[in-house]
Amino acid sequence: MKLLFEFKEFAARGNVVDLAVGVIIGAAFGKIVTSLVEQVVMPPIGLILGRVDFSELKWVLAPEDPATEAVEEVAIQYGAFLNTVIQFLIVAFVVFLMIKAINRLRRAEAAKPDPAPVAPTPSEKLLTEIRDALRDRPGA
C-alpha cells in the first residue's frame, strides 16, 4: 500500500506531468517534421537534382538474387540517412528558436526594475528600535 501511495505522490508532481506532456508533443512534432522533410522539402530538391528520390538512394553491396528467396539485397541506404539528417537539422533549428525566445523573455523579465521594498510593519519597527537601543547601550 505504501508503494502505491509513493507512486501516486511521484506521478502527481508537476515535473512528471510536464515531462509527459513534453514527450507527447515532441512525438507529434517529430511526425510533423518527418512529413515536412519527406513530402515537402525533399521532392523539390530531388527535382532540382534531376528527379532524384532521396529515399531510394543507396549503395548496393550485394544485389538481390531473384532465383532464390534466401538472398536479399544488402545495401547502404544513404538517401534515408540524408532525410534523417535534414529532419534533425529542422528540429534542432526549431528548438534553437524556442530557446532563443525563452532567453529573450527571461532577459526582459530580469531587466524590469525590482518593486519598491515593502515598508516594515509597526512590530518590525519596534523590534528594530529595541535592537538598536540594546546595541548602543554603554556596557554592551
C-alpha positions as CSV (number, residue, x, y, z in Angstrom):
1,M,0.0,0.0,0.0
2,K,2.9,2.3,0.8
3,L,4.4,1.7,-2.6
4,L,1.1,2.7,-4.3
5,F,1.0,5.9,-2.2
6,E,4.6,6.8,-3.1
7,F,3.9,6.2,-6.8
8,K,0.8,8.4,-6.7
9,E,2.8,11.2,-5.0
10,F,5.5,10.8,-7.6
11,A,3.1,10.9,-10.6
12,A,1.2,13.9,-9.2
13,R,4.3,16.1,-9.1
14,G,4.2,18.9,-11.7
15,N,7.6,18.0,-13.2
16,V,6.4,14.5,-14.2
17,V,3.2,15.7,-15.8
18,D,5.1,18.5,-17.6
19,L,7.6,15.9,-18.9
20,A,4.8,13.6,-20.1
21,V,3.2,16.5,-22.0
22,G,6.6,17.4,-23.5
23,V,7.2,13.8,-24.7
24,I,3.8,13.6,-26.2
25,I,4.0,16.9,-28.0
26,G,7.6,16.1,-29.1
27,A,6.5,12.8,-30.7
28,A,3.7,14.6,-32.6
29,F,6.2,17.3,-33.6
30,G,8.6,14.6,-34.9
31,K,5.9,13.2,-37.1
32,I,5.2,16.7,-38.5
33,V,8.9,17.3,-39.2
34,T,9.2,13.8,-40.9
35,S,6.2,14.6,-43.1
36,L,7.6,18.1,-43.9
37,V,11.0,16.7,-44.9
38,E,9.8,13.7,-46.9
39,Q,6.8,15.3,-48.6
40,V,7.6,19.0,-48.9
41,V,11.4,19.6,-48.7
42,M,12.9,16.6,-50.4
43,P,10.8,16.4,-53.6
44,P,11.8,19.9,-54.9
45,I,15.4,19.2,-54.0
46,G,15.2,15.9,-55.9
47,L,13.6,17.6,-58.8
48,I,16.3,20.2,-59.0
49,L,19.0,17.5,-58.8
50,G,17.5,15.6,-61.8
51,R,14.4,13.9,-60.5
52,V,16.2,12.0,-57.7
53,D,14.1,10.4,-55.0
54,F,16.4,10.6,-51.9
55,S,14.6,7.9,-50.0
56,E,15.6,5.4,-52.8
57,L,19.3,6.4,-52.9
58,K,21.5,3.5,-51.8
59,W,24.8,1.7,-52.4
60,V,24.2,-1.9,-53.2
61,L,26.8,-4.2,-51.6
62,A,25.2,-7.5,-52.6
63,P,22.4,-7.5,-55.2
64,E,19.2,-9.5,-54.7
65,D,19.1,-12.9,-56.4
66,P,15.7,-13.4,-58.0
67,A,16.3,-17.1,-58.4
68,T,16.3,-17.7,-54.6
69,E,14.4,-16.0,-51.8
70,A,17.2,-16.6,-49.4
71,V,19.5,-13.9,-50.8
72,E,18.1,-10.5,-50.2
73,E,19.7,-7.2,-51.3
74,V,22.3,-5.8,-48.9
75,A,22.6,-2.0,-49.3
76,I,23.7,1.1,-47.5
77,Q,20.6,3.4,-47.7
78,Y,22.3,6.8,-47.6
79,G,19.2,8.6,-49.0
80,A,17.2,7.7,-46.0
81,F,20.1,8.8,-43.8
82,L,20.1,12.2,-45.6
83,N,16.4,12.6,-44.9
84,T,17.0,11.8,-41.2
85,V,19.9,14.4,-41.0
86,I,17.6,17.1,-42.6
87,Q,14.9,16.2,-40.1
88,F,17.3,16.6,-37.2
89,L,18.5,19.9,-38.5
90,I,15.0,21.2,-38.7
91,V,14.2,20.0,-35.2
92,A,17.4,21.5,-33.9
93,F,16.7,24.8,-35.5
94,V,13.2,24.9,-34.1
95,V,14.5,24.1,-30.6
96,F,17.2,26.8,-31.0
97,L,14.4,29.3,-31.9
98,M,12.3,28.3,-28.9
99,I,15.3,28.6,-26.5
100,K,16.2,32.0,-28.1
101,A,12.7,33.2,-27.5
102,I,12.6,32.0,-23.9
103,N,16.0,33.6,-23.2
104,R,14.7,36.9,-24.6
105,L,11.7,36.7,-22.3
106,R,14.0,36.0,-19.3
107,R,16.3,38.9,-20.1
108,A,13.3,41.2,-20.4
109,E,11.9,39.9,-17.1
110,A,15.3,40.4,-15.5
111,A,15.7,43.9,-16.9
112,K,12.5,45.1,-15.1
113,P,13.2,47.1,-12.0
114,D,12.6,45.5,-8.7
115,P,9.4,46.5,-7.0
116,A,9.7,49.1,-4.2
117,P,10.5,47.5,-0.9
118,V,7.6,46.9,1.4
119,A,7.5,49.3,4.4
120,P,8.2,47.5,7.7
121,T,5.2,46.7,9.9
122,P,4.8,48.5,13.3
123,S,6.1,45.5,15.2
124,E,9.2,45.3,12.9
125,K,9.9,49.0,13.5
126,L,9.6,48.5,17.3
127,L,11.9,45.4,17.2
128,T,14.4,47.4,15.1
129,E,14.3,50.3,17.7
130,I,14.8,47.8,20.6
131,R,17.8,46.1,18.8
132,D,19.4,49.5,18.1
133,A,18.9,50.6,21.7
134,L,20.5,47.4,23.0
135,R,23.4,47.7,20.7
136,D,24.0,51.4,21.5
137,R,23.8,50.9,25.3
138,P,27.0,51.7,27.2
139,G,28.4,48.4,28.5
140,A,27.3,46.2,25.7
